[in-house]
Amino acid sequence: MPANSPPPADSPSPTPEAHDPTKPLRFDSLTQEAYLQMWRTYDRMKALEEEMFSRFELSAQQYNTLRLLRSVHPAGMATLQIADRLISRAPDITRLIDRLEERGLVLRTRRPENRRVVEVALTDAGRQLLDELDEPVRNCHELQLGHLPPEELHELIRLMKHARLPHETSDSRWVADRSRP
């Protein structure tokens, strides 16, 4: 179809305001605007992260699981403890760990004192992959937020913690986090 020809008769005609980037976005409330701004920011940042992790055939949650296991290596961590400590909820932690185990990145064992508890540990291959990921992850975070000066990053962290606090459970590690003033 030539560039100047009209759209086919059966396609919806765009409203002028739908494609006018100079028109301000409209929101029902200030809280809706704040929420949608956070959501849009998350979406843009997640796209960068997904692109980076896809080169290693990992999801962000799989990476986070490996990172948690590295923090206790050479010991392991119970499956439910991993699920509790993930940054975002993993409704199917078993399948997530299955995929990591299939790739030889983790090893699953049952505790002899309680066979119902499944312990997951990082393998040498998992540790090597994490070592390989260290620089790309740092570069991704720089790409995501490196344009902000440190004082704005501190303020952003403070505001996100403040917005999230009423929605965290009292036993959340994120509530007790005192990594920054």
C-alpha positions as CSV (number, residue, x, y, z in Angstrom):
1,M,0.0,0.0,0.0
2,P,1.5,3.4,-1.0
3,A,2.4,5.7,1.9
4,N,-0.2,8.3,1.1
5,S,-3.2,6.0,0.6
6,P,-5.9,5.9,3.2
7,P,-6.3,2.9,5.6
8,P,-8.6,0.1,4.5
9,A,-12.3,0.8,5.1
10,D,-12.5,-2.0,7.8
11,S,-9.7,-0.6,10.0
12,P,-10.7,1.7,12.8
13,S,-9.8,5.3,12.2
14,P,-7.4,6.7,14.8
15,T,-8.6,9.6,16.9
16,P,-6.4,12.6,16.5
17,E,-5.6,12.8,20.3
18,A,-4.6,9.1,20.4
19,H,-1.5,9.8,18.3
20,D,-0.7,13.3,19.4
21,P,2.4,13.1,21.6
22,T,2.1,16.8,22.5
23,K,-1.2,16.2,24.3
24,P,-0.7,15.5,28.0
25,L,-1.7,12.1,29.4
26,R,-4.9,12.0,31.4
27,F,-5.3,10.3,34.7
28,D,-8.2,9.8,37.1
29,S,-6.2,10.8,40.1
30,L,-2.7,11.7,41.3
31,T,-2.4,8.2,42.8
32,Q,-3.3,6.6,39.5
33,E,-0.7,8.7,37.7
34,A,2.0,7.8,40.2
35,Y,1.1,4.1,40.0
36,L,1.0,4.1,36.2
37,Q,4.3,6.0,36.1
38,M,5.8,3.3,38.3
39,W,4.3,0.6,36.1
40,R,5.6,2.1,32.9
41,T,9.0,2.6,34.4
42,Y,9.1,-1.0,35.5
43,D,8.1,-2.1,32.0
44,R,10.8,-0.1,30.4
45,M,13.5,-1.3,32.8
46,K,12.3,-4.9,32.6
47,A,12.6,-4.8,28.8
48,L,16.3,-4.0,29.2
49,E,16.7,-6.7,31.8
50,E,14.9,-9.4,29.8
51,E,17.0,-8.6,26.7
52,M,20.2,-9.1,28.8
53,F,19.1,-12.3,30.6
54,S,17.8,-13.8,27.3
55,R,21.4,-13.9,26.0
56,F,22.0,-16.3,28.9
57,E,18.7,-18.2,28.5
58,L,17.6,-17.1,32.0
59,S,14.7,-15.3,33.5
60,A,15.1,-12.5,36.1
61,Q,13.6,-14.9,38.7
62,Q,16.0,-17.7,37.8
63,Y,18.9,-15.2,38.1
64,N,17.6,-14.0,41.5
65,T,17.4,-17.7,42.6
66,L,21.0,-18.3,41.6
67,R,22.0,-15.0,43.3
68,L,20.3,-16.1,46.5
69,L,22.0,-19.5,46.4
70,R,25.4,-17.8,45.8
71,S,24.9,-15.8,49.0
72,V,24.9,-19.1,51.1
73,H,27.3,-21.1,48.9
74,P,28.6,-23.7,49.6
75,A,25.6,-24.4,51.8
76,G,22.1,-24.7,50.2
77,M,18.7,-23.2,50.9
78,A,15.3,-24.8,51.4
79,T,13.0,-24.3,48.4
80,L,10.4,-22.5,50.5
81,Q,13.1,-20.2,51.9
82,I,14.1,-19.3,48.3
83,A,10.5,-18.6,47.5
84,D,10.2,-16.3,50.5
85,R,13.4,-14.4,49.7
86,L,12.7,-13.8,45.9
87,I,12.2,-10.1,45.0
88,S,8.9,-10.9,43.3
89,R,6.6,-13.8,44.0
90,A,7.2,-17.1,42.1
91,P,4.0,-19.0,42.0
92,D,5.7,-22.1,40.8
93,I,9.1,-22.3,42.5
94,T,9.3,-26.0,41.9
95,R,9.2,-25.6,38.1
96,L,11.7,-22.7,38.3
97,I,14.1,-24.9,40.1
98,D,13.4,-27.8,37.8
99,R,14.7,-25.6,34.9
100,L,17.8,-24.6,36.7
101,E,18.5,-28.2,37.7
102,E,18.0,-29.4,34.1
103,R,20.7,-27.0,33.0
104,G,23.0,-28.3,35.8
105,L,23.1,-24.9,37.6
106,V,21.6,-26.2,40.9
107,L,21.5,-29.5,42.8
108,R,18.4,-30.5,44.7
109,T,18.6,-32.9,47.7
110,R,16.3,-33.9,50.5
111,R,17.4,-33.3,54.1
112,P,17.9,-36.6,55.9
113,E,16.3,-35.3,59.1
114,N,13.2,-34.2,57.3
115,R,12.6,-35.7,53.8
116,R,9.8,-33.3,53.1
117,V,12.3,-30.4,53.0
118,V,14.1,-29.9,49.6
119,E,17.4,-28.2,49.8
120,V,18.8,-26.5,46.7
121,A,22.5,-25.6,46.2
122,L,24.5,-23.9,43.6
123,T,26.7,-26.1,41.4
124,D,30.1,-25.1,40.0
125,A,28.3,-24.4,36.6
126,G,25.8,-22.2,38.4
127,R,28.6,-20.2,40.1
128,Q,30.5,-19.9,36.8
129,L,27.3,-18.5,35.1
130,L,26.8,-16.0,37.9
131,D,30.5,-14.9,37.6
132,E,29.9,-14.5,33.9
133,L,26.7,-12.5,34.6
134,D,28.2,-10.1,37.1
135,E,29.4,-7.5,34.5
136,P,26.4,-7.6,32.2
137,V,24.1,-7.2,35.2
138,R,26.1,-4.2,36.4
139,N,26.0,-2.7,32.9
140,C,22.2,-3.3,32.7
141,H,21.7,-1.5,36.0
142,E,23.8,1.4,34.7
143,L,21.8,1.5,31.5
144,Q,18.5,1.4,33.5
145,L,19.4,4.1,36.1
146,G,22.9,5.3,35.5
147,H,21.6,8.6,34.1
148,L,20.4,9.6,37.6
149,P,22.9,11.3,40.0
150,P,23.5,9.6,43.4
151,E,21.3,12.0,45.3
152,E,18.3,11.3,43.0
153,L,18.9,7.5,43.3
154,H,18.9,7.8,47.1
155,E,15.7,9.8,47.0
156,L,14.1,7.3,44.5
157,I,15.0,4.4,46.9
158,R,13.6,6.3,49.9
159,L,10.3,7.0,48.1
160,M,9.9,3.5,46.8
161,K,10.5,2.1,50.3
162,H,8.0,4.5,51.7
163,A,5.4,3.7,49.1
164,R,5.9,-0.1,49.6
165,L,6.1,-0.2,53.4
166,P,2.3,-0.4,54.2
167,H,2.0,-3.4,51.8
168,E,4.9,-5.5,53.1
169,T,4.4,-8.2,55.7
170,S,6.0,-7.5,59.1
171,D,8.5,-10.4,58.6
172,S,9.7,-9.1,55.2
173,R,13.4,-8.7,54.8
174,W,12.6,-5.6,52.8
175,V,11.0,-3.9,55.9
176,A,14.1,-4.6,58.0
177,D,16.5,-3.5,55.2
178,R,18.7,-0.7,56.6
179,S,21.2,-0.8,53.8
180,R,20.7,3.0,53.3
181,P,19.7,5.7,55.6
